[in-house]
Amino acid sequence: MCGRFTLTSSASELSALFDGLRFAAFPPRYNICPTQPAISVRSRDSHKEVVPLRWGLVPAWSKDLKIGARMINARSETVAVKPAFRSAFKSQRCLIIANGFYEWKKEGRVKQPHYISRINEHPFCMAGLWESWTDPSISEAKPVESCTVLTTAANEIMKPLHDRMPVILAQKNFDLWLDPNPNDREHLESLLVPCDSSELRTYPVDTIVNKAANDIPECIEPLKFLF
């Protein structure tokens, strides 16, 4: 599962990740929550574009925006057949950029948050899907573009925390994932596997991250003492 994540790299760092793709300057985010914008990359007219997508996918056929709060994650094993995701999986795939994500482990009566990032602290891309939805109850309503993060089975470093984790794609697979043209389903699904545990690190952080309003650097600082 992925319920909160961060994006703290600069626009120039992200540009380097995508071979010069231009990113506008933005403030670092330490606690990105469902329904908030997630900086993503998708393919349009054979070109990559950077776009903020509302986190929590709203299918085009939905009658209500609220459904998105339940669609922040999609299981990679069933994404090709689930009614809410199968259309987007065919041609509306995206990359959701992050520097890390949070997971909560139950320890006694409390849930201890942990932060997971790359060992080198570099940004990475989670496999995502996007949709465009227009409120059918409002005439001339503006489309809402939203996204979901694909998840897979946990790797060894994640298993003590949770049995699921985001699909973190290797840079060499970015173009294949973004290609909106029909692709071999089995080939795409073969990308949706856990990343190597050796790439990641995890450590406990303060429960201040539990509050969505706390979008501050202290959210990712290692917790020095556990009681």
SVG drawing of the C-alpha trace seen along z (x, -y; Angstrom):
<svg xmlns="http://www.w3.org/2000/svg" viewBox="-27 -28 51 40">
<polyline fill="none" stroke="black" stroke-width="0.4" points="0.0,0.0 1.0,-3.6 -1.0,-6.2 1.5,-9.1 4.6,-10.0 7.2,-12.8 8.7,-14.8 11.7,-16.9 14.0,-16.9 14.5,-20.1 13.1,-20.7 16.6,-20.4 17.1,-17.0 13.8,-15.8 14.8,-17.2 17.9,-15.1 15.9,-12.0 13.9,-12.5 16.7,-13.5 16.0,-17.3 12.2,-17.3 11.3,-20.7 9.8,-20.9 8.5,-24.1 9.9,-25.1 7.8,-23.8 8.2,-23.7 9.4,-20.4 6.6,-18.2 7.1,-16.0 3.6,-14.7 1.6,-14.3 -1.9,-13.0 -4.8,-11.5 -6.8,-14.0 -3.7,-16.3 -1.8,-17.0 0.9,-14.5 3.5,-15.7 3.5,-13.1 4.8,-12.4 2.7,-11.0 2.8,-10.8 0.7,-13.0 1.1,-13.2 4.3,-11.2 5.8,-13.7 6.3,-13.5 4.5,-16.1 4.7,-17.0 1.2,-17.4 -0.2,-17.6 -2.7,-14.8 -5.2,-14.6 -4.2,-11.5 -7.1,-9.1 -8.3,-7.9 -11.8,-8.9 -13.0,-6.7 -14.6,-8.5 -17.9,-6.7 -18.1,-7.8 -21.0,-9.9 -19.1,-11.3 -15.6,-12.8 -15.6,-11.2 -14.8,-7.7 -11.2,-8.9 -10.4,-8.8 -10.8,-5.0 -8.8,-4.7 -5.3,-5.9 -3.9,-2.4 -4.5,0.3 -3.3,3.9 -1.0,4.7 -2.2,8.3 -5.8,7.3 -5.4,3.8 -5.9,5.0 -9.4,6.5 -10.8,4.3 -13.6,2.0 -12.2,-1.0 -8.7,-0.6 -8.7,1.5 -9.4,-1.3 -6.5,-3.5 -4.2,-0.5 -4.6,-0.1 -3.5,-3.6 -3.4,-6.0 -0.3,-5.0 1.8,-7.6 4.8,-7.9 4.2,-9.4 7.4,-10.9 8.5,-10.6 11.6,-10.7 10.0,-8.3 6.8,-7.0 5.5,-6.1 4.2,-2.9 2.7,-2.2 3.6,0.8 1.5,1.8 3.6,1.9 1.5,2.7 -1.4,0.3 0.1,-2.2 1.0,-2.3 4.5,-3.5 5.2,-5.4 8.3,-4.4 9.8,-6.3 11.1,-4.4 13.4,-5.9 16.3,-5.1 19.6,-4.6 21.1,-7.4 18.0,-9.6 17.5,-10.1 14.0,-10.5 12.1,-7.5 9.0,-6.8 6.0,-4.8 3.9,-3.1 0.6,-4.9 -2.6,-5.3 -4.5,-8.5 -8.0,-9.3 -10.0,-12.4 -13.4,-12.9 -16.1,-15.5 -18.9,-16.1 -22.1,-15.0 -24.2,-17.2 -22.5,-20.5 -22.8,-21.9 -19.5,-23.1 -17.6,-21.6 -13.8,-21.5 -12.3,-18.0 -10.6,-16.6 -7.5,-14.6 -6.6,-12.1 -4.2,-9.2 -3.6,-6.0 -0.4,-4.3 0.1,-0.6 1.1,1.7 2.8,5.1 4.0,7.7 6.4,6.4 10.1,7.1 12.3,8.2 12.9,4.8 9.2,4.0 7.8,7.3 8.3,6.4 6.2,3.3 3.5,4.4 2.7,7.1 2.3,4.5 4.5,1.7 4.4,-0.7 5.7,0.5 9.0,-1.4 9.9,-1.3 13.5,-1.1 14.4,-4.2 15.0,-1.9 11.3,-1.0 9.9,-4.5 9.3,-4.8 7.6,-1.4 5.3,-2.2 4.3,-5.6 3.7,-4.5 0.0,-5.1 -0.2,-2.8 -1.5,0.8 1.2,2.9 1.5,6.5 -0.3,6.9 2.0,9.6 5.0,7.5 3.6,4.6 2.5,6.8 6.1,8.2 7.2,4.7 4.9,4.7 7.2,6.4 8.9,5.5 12.1,3.5 15.4,4.9 15.5,4.5 19.2,3.4 18.0,0.1 15.9,-1.0 16.3,-2.0 13.7,-2.4 13.6,-3.9 10.9,-5.0 9.8,-8.6 7.7,-10.8 3.9,-10.5 3.6,-14.1 3.3,-12.7 -0.1,-11.3 -1.6,-14.8 -2.1,-15.8 -1.4,-19.5 2.1,-18.7 4.0,-19.0 7.4,-19.8 11.0,-18.4 10.6,-16.9 8.2,-14.3 11.2,-12.5 13.7,-12.9 14.8,-9.5 13.2,-8.9 16.0,-8.7 14.2,-6.9 11.4,-4.4 9.6,-3.7"/>
</svg>
